[in-house]
Every structure is written in structure tokens, then in C-alpha cells.
Amino acid sequence: MAVVGVSIAVLAAGTFAISAFGVLAPKLADAFALSRADIGFVTSVVFLGAALGSAPAGRLTDRGHPARLLALAMSAFAGSVLLFALAPDRAILFAAAALAGLAYGCVNPPTNVIVAGQLARRLGFFLSLKQTGVPLGGLLAGAVLPPVAIAWGWRAAVGVAAVACALVAAATLLLRNVATIELGHRGRSLVAGRRQLVALGGFGFVMAGSQWAFLTYLVLFLTQQFRFGLAAAGLALALAQGLGACARLLWGWLSDKTGNRLGVLLLMAALQVVALELLALFPGRTLAWPLVALAGVTIVGWNGAFYGYVAESAGPGNVGQVSGQMLVLIFAGSVVFPPMLGALVDAIDSWRPLWAICGGAVAAAALGLGLTIPRGSTAGPFAAAEMAAAGGEADA
């Protein structure tokens, strides 16, 4: 289980560091005179770098040595986070965020290939287990970083994240001799499933965008809308992330149990729409807690089952490549949503449209995915295309 344990630690450390930008948003805003749109832009710059790094990382992963790529990526990521902590001005701050994103984009493809190669029989559950590292990292960020920032300043808090990433980079050496999924036929299913690929990528784009808008602005939203203190708002974010980690396991297990990964994704999307639209109603301070919990289960919980669907769809030899392609769109959603919605909040001085627009976008993306994937197809668009192609060869 070292494969899963190290993969979880990698994603947890990465998200711990990236979440610092949202968790410490009030401190960063004061230190660098950042607007709400600027705070969103910091997150956007991280994921723009990740989007640029994901596709090349996917190709390198399928060519071999995913553990080596993972070690290099985490080392570079730790150095970039340290540069962020030491940034003397806004220019260096944004440059460090971009470098961190570029390194982070190289993390997911190798972990997907390593886990899929070792634990393919329960793909949905184990990829979901791996992906619990993301909300666990966010949970720790919400619980640990605010008290550190209050006591010693935001630079010390980000420094803690850099040290955590460096330790995890060293731990990736445990994977240096691990076997990965064997190479198989490449290319044919990617072309045959182009329309489904676009729909699946669009779904990931919107789901990731709404997730990172939620994670970026939740602390700021709670402190400004409901007058939460920084520590209390950080705990609310930790609650959402913790429940999201548990939900990822539930959704992954359910997708394995039912065999209908598409149906599970659409159910999660429907629940996410409910959570987002309820947040848009601005409930009282007391109701904010259960709504944050519901949002965590849905907005944070979707990712693992999605990667299970993608990995199973891609087939042997294509997992890194297809994961990289999906990650470009997933990170692109994380680039677009936070600054765009932050600018809207600044322009009209209201948080309501942020949650309402996210909910509407998720509903539209889920509808598009449901209408594009053939009815009765549970294994995924690429696998279905591969089987169809194989059937055609047999007939010939």
C-alpha cells in the first residue's frame, strides 16, 4: 500500500500549499493590497501553470519513469512555495504561484498511472482513495495555517507548507522501483471518442472551476458575509474538506459497486447544484455550517470517481496521456472561475452571483455529459470506442 500512501501524501501536501492562498486570503490582501479579483488571480495563475504542465507530464508518464517524474515535480513545487513565502512584492508573488502550478501539473498523471497499474481491480475506490489527499490537504490547511499565521505571520504559514512538500518529495523515493500499468494500443480510441472527450473534459472544467471558486473564496465569504473570525472560517473550510475526503471514498466505492460511473457523476453534479444554489440564498450564520458541510460532500467529493471513469475509459497505455488531457481542462476551469467570479463580486459588491453562476454552470455541464455519452454506457466513452473498433476488425 506504499503506492497509495505516497500518492495520498503527494496530493495532500500539494493541496495544503495551494489552499494556503485561499486560507490566508485576508492576510495576503492586507500585505499586498490585493482585491478579491486579485486573490482569485493568484489561484488562477497556479492552475494556469498546472494546465500547461499536465499534457507534457501525461506523455512523459506513459513513456516510463512516473516515480522519477513525481519526485522532480514535488521538489520543484516545494521550491516554488518557498519562493512564494519569501516574495517581497506582487510580481515575485505571482511568478512563484505560476512556477508552483507548472510543477503541480506534473503530479497527477504519474500518480494515476502508478495506482491504476497496481490496483486496477477496484479502480474507482483506489483512485478515489488517492484523491482524498486533495481534501485532506485542504482540511489541514484550514486547521493549521490560520493559527500559525496569527501567531507568526503569513510567511511562516506558507513556509510550513513548503517544508511539508519537501518532506513528501523525499518520500517519493519509495516508489522508484514500482511497476506500472503495461503499455497497450494507443491513439485509436482517442480519435473515435472525440465528441465524448469534449463533453467529459467540459464537465471536468466546470466541476473543477466551481470547486476552486468555493475553496478560494469560502474563508473570505464567511469573514465578510457572516463576520466569522479567521480561525472559525478556517475550521469551516477544514470541515468541508474533511467531509469531501470521506465523500470521495463513498462515491468511488459506489461507482465500483454499481458499475455505473456515469450515473454516479451525474448524481454528484445534481447534489452540487443544490448546495451552490442554497449558498446563493445567503442563509443565516447558523445555517452556514450545514450548508458548508453539504458543499464539501458534493463540491469537493466529485474528483476521485471522475478519475476512475477517465482511467477506465482510456485503457492500458493511455492512462497518463488521457489523464494529462483531462487535467488541462480541469486546471483551465480552475484558472477561469476564481478571478472571473471574484471580479464580478467586486463589481456588484455581492457574493450571491458567485454561487448561483457556479450552480448553473454545473447543471449545464452535467446535462451536456448525460446527453453525449451513449445511454447504457457505463465503462466510458474511450473504452466503448475501443470495443466498437475491435468489433469492426472482427467483422472484417
C-alpha positions as CSV (number, residue, x, y, z in Angstrom):
1,M,0.0,0.0,0.0
2,A,3.0,2.3,-0.2
3,V,1.8,3.3,-3.7
4,V,-1.5,4.7,-2.3
5,G,0.1,6.1,0.8
6,V,2.7,8.1,-1.0
7,S,0.2,9.2,-3.7
8,I,-2.1,10.5,-1.0
9,A,0.7,12.3,0.7
10,V,1.8,14.0,-2.5
11,L,-1.7,15.3,-3.3
12,A,-2.2,16.3,0.4
13,A,1.0,18.3,0.5
14,G,0.3,19.9,-2.8
15,T,-3.2,21.0,-1.8
16,F,-2.0,22.0,1.6
17,A,0.2,24.5,-0.1
18,I,-2.2,25.7,-2.8
19,S,-5.0,26.1,-0.2
20,A,-2.8,28.5,1.7
21,F,-3.6,31.1,-0.9
22,G,-7.3,31.0,-0.1
23,V,-7.0,30.2,3.6
24,L,-4.6,33.2,4.1
25,A,-6.5,35.4,1.7
26,P,-7.3,38.1,4.3
27,K,-3.6,38.3,5.3
28,L,-2.4,38.3,1.7
29,A,-4.9,41.0,0.8
30,D,-3.5,43.2,3.6
31,A,0.1,42.6,2.8
32,F,0.0,43.2,-0.9
33,A,-3.2,45.4,-1.2
34,L,-5.0,42.6,-3.2
35,S,-8.6,42.9,-4.3
36,R,-10.9,39.9,-4.3
37,A,-10.3,39.6,-8.0
38,D,-6.5,39.6,-7.3
39,I,-6.9,36.8,-4.8
40,G,-8.8,34.8,-7.4
41,F,-6.0,35.6,-9.9
42,V,-3.4,34.1,-7.6
43,T,-5.2,30.8,-7.7
44,S,-5.8,31.2,-11.4
45,V,-2.0,31.7,-12.0
46,V,-1.3,28.4,-10.1
47,F,-3.7,26.4,-12.3
48,L,-2.7,28.1,-15.5
49,G,0.8,26.8,-14.8
50,A,-0.7,23.4,-14.0
51,A,-2.7,23.3,-17.2
52,L,0.5,24.0,-19.2
53,G,2.4,21.2,-17.4
54,S,-0.3,18.5,-17.4
55,A,-0.3,17.3,-21.1
56,P,3.5,17.0,-21.4
57,A,3.6,15.3,-18.0
58,G,1.0,12.8,-19.2
59,R,3.1,11.9,-22.3
60,L,6.3,11.6,-20.2
61,T,4.4,9.4,-17.8
62,D,3.3,6.9,-20.4
63,R,6.9,6.7,-21.8
64,G,8.1,5.4,-18.4
65,H,9.6,6.5,-15.1
66,P,6.5,8.0,-13.5
67,A,8.1,7.8,-10.0
68,R,11.1,9.8,-11.2
69,L,8.9,12.5,-12.7
70,L,6.9,12.6,-9.5
71,A,10.0,13.2,-7.4
72,L,11.2,16.0,-9.6
73,A,7.8,17.7,-9.7
74,M,7.4,17.7,-6.0
75,S,10.9,19.0,-5.4
76,A,10.3,21.9,-7.8
77,F,6.9,22.5,-6.2
78,A,8.4,22.8,-2.7
79,G,11.0,25.3,-4.0
80,S,8.3,27.4,-5.7
81,V,6.2,27.5,-2.5
82,L,9.2,28.6,-0.5
83,L,9.8,31.4,-3.1
84,F,6.1,32.5,-2.5
85,A,6.7,32.7,1.2
86,L,9.7,34.9,0.7
87,A,8.1,37.1,-2.1
88,P,9.0,40.8,-1.5
89,D,6.4,42.2,-3.9
90,R,3.4,41.2,-6.1
91,A,5.5,40.4,-9.1
92,I,7.5,37.7,-7.3
93,L,4.4,36.5,-5.6
94,F,2.6,35.8,-8.9
95,A,5.8,34.4,-10.5
96,A,6.2,31.9,-7.6
97,A,2.5,30.9,-8.0
98,A,3.0,30.3,-11.7
99,L,6.1,28.1,-11.1
100,A,4.3,26.2,-8.4
101,G,1.4,25.5,-10.8
102,L,3.8,24.3,-13.5
103,A,5.3,21.8,-11.1
104,Y,1.9,20.7,-9.7
105,G,0.6,19.9,-13.2
106,C,3.2,17.1,-13.3
107,V,1.9,15.4,-10.2
108,N,-1.5,13.8,-11.1
109,P,-0.6,11.8,-14.3
110,P,2.1,9.7,-12.6
111,T,0.1,9.0,-9.5
112,N,-2.9,7.9,-11.7
113,V,-0.7,5.5,-13.7
114,I,1.0,4.1,-10.6
115,V,-2.3,3.4,-8.8
116,A,-4.1,2.1,-11.9
117,G,-1.2,-0.3,-12.6
118,Q,-1.2,-1.7,-9.1
119,L,-4.8,-1.7,-8.1
120,A,-6.9,-1.9,-11.3
121,R,-9.5,-4.3,-10.0
122,R,-11.0,-1.7,-7.7
123,L,-10.1,1.3,-9.8
124,G,-12.9,3.7,-8.7
125,F,-12.2,3.1,-5.0
126,F,-8.4,3.3,-5.0
127,L,-8.3,6.3,-7.3
128,S,-10.8,7.9,-5.0
129,L,-8.7,6.9,-2.1
130,K,-5.7,8.5,-3.7
131,Q,-7.7,11.7,-4.4
132,T,-8.7,12.0,-0.8
133,G,-5.2,13.6,-0.4
134,V,-6.7,16.8,-2.0
135,P,-9.4,17.5,0.6
136,L,-7.2,16.1,3.4
137,G,-4.6,18.7,2.4
138,G,-7.2,21.4,2.4
139,L,-8.5,20.2,5.8
140,L,-5.0,20.5,7.3
141,A,-4.6,23.9,5.7
142,G,-7.8,25.2,7.2
143,A,-7.0,23.9,10.6
144,V,-3.2,24.6,10.8
145,L,-2.4,27.6,8.8
146,P,-4.6,30.3,10.3
147,P,-3.2,29.8,13.9
148,V,0.3,29.8,12.5
149,A,-0.4,33.0,10.6
150,I,-2.0,34.7,13.6
151,A,1.0,33.8,15.8
152,W,4.0,34.2,13.4
153,G,2.6,35.8,10.2
154,W,1.5,34.5,6.8
155,R,5.1,34.0,5.6
156,A,5.7,31.4,8.4
157,A,2.5,29.7,7.5
158,V,3.4,29.3,3.8
159,G,6.9,28.2,4.9
160,V,5.4,25.3,6.8
161,A,3.7,24.3,3.6
162,A,7.0,24.4,1.7
163,V,8.6,22.2,4.3
164,A,5.8,19.7,4.1
165,C,6.2,19.5,0.3
166,A,9.9,18.9,0.6
167,L,9.4,16.0,3.0
168,V,6.9,14.4,0.7
169,A,9.2,14.9,-2.3
170,A,11.8,12.8,-0.4
171,A,9.1,10.1,0.3
172,T,8.5,9.6,-3.4
173,L,11.8,7.6,-3.4
174,L,9.8,4.7,-2.0
175,L,8.2,4.4,-5.5
176,R,11.3,4.3,-7.6
177,N,11.1,0.5,-8.3
178,V,7.3,0.2,-8.5
179,A,5.8,-1.5,-11.6
180,T,3.2,0.4,-13.6
181,I,0.4,-0.4,-15.9
182,E,1.6,-2.2,-19.1
183,L,1.6,-0.3,-22.4
184,G,-1.1,-1.2,-24.9
185,H,-2.5,0.2,-28.1
186,R,-2.5,4.0,-28.3
187,G,-4.5,6.6,-30.2
188,R,-7.4,4.8,-31.9
189,S,-10.0,5.3,-29.0
190,L,-8.9,8.9,-28.5
191,V,-10.0,9.8,-32.1
192,A,-13.2,7.7,-32.1
193,G,-14.3,9.2,-28.8
194,R,-13.6,12.8,-29.6
195,R,-17.1,14.1,-29.0
196,Q,-17.3,12.3,-25.7
197,L,-13.9,13.5,-24.8
198,V,-15.0,17.1,-25.2
199,A,-18.1,16.5,-23.1
200,L,-16.1,14.8,-20.4
201,G,-13.5,17.5,-20.4
202,G,-16.1,20.2,-20.3
203,F,-17.7,18.5,-17.3
204,G,-14.3,18.4,-15.5
205,F,-13.7,22.1,-16.5
206,V,-16.9,23.2,-14.7
207,M,-16.7,20.9,-11.7
208,A,-13.1,21.9,-11.0
209,G,-13.8,25.6,-11.6
210,S,-16.7,25.6,-9.1
211,Q,-14.7,23.6,-6.6
212,W,-11.7,26.0,-6.6
213,A,-14.0,29.1,-6.6
214,F,-15.5,27.5,-3.5
215,L,-12.2,26.8,-1.9
216,T,-10.6,30.1,-2.8
217,Y,-13.4,32.3,-1.6
218,L,-15.1,30.4,1.3
219,V,-12.9,31.9,4.0
220,L,-13.3,35.4,2.6
221,F,-17.0,34.9,2.1
222,L,-17.6,33.8,5.7
223,T,-15.5,36.5,7.2
224,Q,-17.2,39.3,5.1
225,Q,-20.7,38.0,4.8
226,F,-21.2,36.4,8.3
227,R,-18.3,38.1,10.2
228,F,-16.6,34.9,11.0
229,G,-13.1,35.2,12.6
230,L,-10.2,33.8,10.5
231,A,-9.9,30.8,12.8
232,A,-13.6,29.9,12.6
233,A,-13.7,30.4,8.8
234,G,-10.6,28.2,8.5
235,L,-12.4,25.5,10.5
236,A,-15.4,25.7,8.2
237,L,-13.1,25.1,5.3
238,A,-11.5,22.2,7.1
239,L,-15.0,20.7,7.7
240,A,-15.8,21.0,4.0
241,Q,-12.5,19.3,3.1
242,G,-12.8,16.6,5.6
243,L,-16.3,15.6,4.5
244,G,-15.1,15.9,0.9
245,A,-12.4,13.3,1.6
246,C,-14.9,10.9,3.1
247,A,-17.3,11.5,0.2
248,R,-14.6,10.7,-2.4
249,L,-14.3,7.2,-0.9
250,L,-18.1,6.8,-0.9
251,W,-18.5,8.0,-4.5
252,G,-15.6,5.8,-5.6
253,W,-16.9,2.7,-3.9
254,L,-20.4,3.4,-5.3
255,S,-19.1,3.7,-8.8
256,D,-17.3,0.3,-8.4
257,K,-20.3,-1.3,-6.8
258,T,-22.9,-0.2,-9.3
259,G,-20.6,-0.3,-12.3
260,N,-22.3,2.9,-13.5
261,R,-19.6,5.6,-13.1
262,L,-21.5,8.0,-15.3
263,G,-24.7,7.8,-13.2
264,V,-22.6,8.4,-10.0
265,L,-21.0,11.5,-11.6
266,L,-24.4,12.9,-12.6
267,L,-25.8,12.3,-9.1
268,M,-22.9,14.2,-7.6
269,A,-23.4,17.1,-10.0
270,A,-27.1,17.3,-9.1
271,L,-26.3,17.5,-5.4
272,Q,-23.6,20.1,-6.1
273,V,-26.2,22.3,-7.8
274,V,-28.4,22.1,-4.8
275,A,-25.5,23.1,-2.4
276,L,-24.4,26.0,-4.6
277,E,-27.9,27.5,-5.1
278,L,-28.6,27.2,-1.3
279,L,-25.4,29.1,-0.6
280,A,-26.6,31.8,-3.0
281,L,-29.6,32.4,-0.8
282,F,-27.4,33.7,2.0
283,P,-28.7,31.7,4.9
284,G,-28.2,32.9,8.5
285,R,-24.9,32.3,10.3
286,T,-26.2,29.1,12.0
287,L,-27.3,27.5,8.7
288,A,-23.9,28.4,7.1
289,W,-22.3,25.4,8.8
290,P,-24.6,22.6,7.5
291,L,-24.5,24.2,4.0
292,V,-20.7,24.2,4.1
293,A,-20.9,20.5,5.0
294,L,-23.2,19.7,2.1
295,A,-21.0,21.7,-0.2
296,G,-18.0,19.7,1.0
297,V,-19.6,16.3,0.2
298,T,-20.5,17.4,-3.3
299,I,-18.2,20.2,-4.5
300,V,-15.1,18.6,-3.0
301,G,-16.1,15.0,-3.3
302,W,-16.5,14.6,-7.1
303,N,-12.9,14.2,-8.2
304,G,-12.0,10.6,-7.4
305,A,-14.9,9.0,-9.2
306,F,-14.2,11.2,-12.2
307,Y,-10.6,10.0,-12.4
308,G,-11.8,6.4,-12.1
309,Y,-14.1,7.0,-15.1
310,V,-11.3,8.6,-17.1
311,A,-8.7,5.9,-16.3
312,E,-11.1,3.0,-17.1
313,S,-12.1,4.8,-20.3
314,A,-8.6,5.3,-21.6
315,G,-7.4,1.7,-21.3
316,P,-3.9,0.4,-20.8
317,G,-1.1,2.5,-22.2
318,N,-3.3,5.7,-22.4
319,V,-3.9,6.4,-18.8
320,G,-1.2,9.1,-18.4
321,Q,-1.9,10.7,-21.8
322,V,-5.7,10.9,-21.3
323,S,-5.3,12.0,-17.6
324,G,-3.0,14.8,-18.8
325,Q,-5.5,15.9,-21.4
326,M,-8.3,15.9,-18.9
327,L,-6.2,17.8,-16.4
328,V,-5.5,20.6,-18.9
329,L,-9.3,21.2,-19.0
330,I,-9.7,20.7,-15.2
331,F,-6.9,23.1,-14.4
332,A,-8.3,25.5,-17.0
333,G,-11.6,25.6,-15.1
334,S,-9.6,26.5,-12.0
335,V,-7.9,29.2,-14.0
336,V,-11.1,30.8,-15.3
337,F,-13.6,30.6,-12.5
338,P,-11.9,32.2,-9.4
339,P,-10.7,35.5,-11.0
340,M,-13.8,35.9,-13.2
341,L,-16.2,35.4,-10.3
342,G,-14.1,37.5,-7.9
343,A,-14.2,40.4,-10.4
344,L,-18.0,40.0,-10.6
345,V,-18.2,40.1,-6.8
346,D,-16.0,43.2,-6.7
347,A,-18.1,44.9,-9.4
348,I,-21.5,44.5,-7.8
349,D,-20.4,44.1,-4.2
350,S,-22.4,40.9,-3.6
351,W,-21.4,37.2,-3.2
352,R,-24.8,35.9,-4.4
353,P,-23.9,35.6,-8.2
354,L,-20.7,33.7,-7.5
355,W,-22.6,30.7,-6.0
356,A,-25.6,31.0,-8.4
357,I,-23.4,31.1,-11.5
358,C,-21.4,28.1,-10.4
359,G,-24.6,26.1,-9.8
360,G,-26.0,26.9,-13.2
361,A,-22.7,26.0,-14.9
362,V,-22.5,22.6,-13.2
363,A,-26.1,21.9,-14.2
364,A,-25.4,22.7,-17.9
365,A,-22.2,20.6,-17.9
366,A,-23.9,17.6,-16.4
367,L,-26.7,17.9,-18.9
368,G,-24.3,18.0,-21.8
369,L,-22.4,15.0,-20.4
370,G,-25.6,13.0,-19.9
371,L,-26.8,13.7,-23.5
372,T,-23.4,13.0,-25.1
373,I,-22.4,9.6,-23.6
374,P,-24.5,6.8,-25.2
375,R,-27.2,5.5,-22.9
376,G,-26.3,2.3,-21.2
377,S,-22.5,3.0,-21.5
378,T,-21.0,2.7,-18.0
379,A,-17.4,1.9,-18.9
380,G,-16.7,5.2,-20.5
381,P,-16.5,6.7,-24.0
382,F,-13.0,5.6,-24.9
383,A,-13.5,2.1,-23.8
384,A,-16.7,1.9,-25.7
385,A,-15.0,3.3,-28.8
386,E,-12.2,0.7,-28.4
387,M,-14.7,-2.1,-28.2
388,A,-16.5,-0.8,-31.2
389,A,-13.3,-0.7,-33.2
390,A,-12.4,-4.2,-32.1
391,G,-15.8,-5.4,-33.2
392,G,-15.3,-3.8,-36.6
393,E,-12.0,-5.6,-37.0
394,A,-13.5,-8.9,-36.1
395,D,-16.3,-8.4,-38.6
396,A,-13.7,-7.6,-41.3
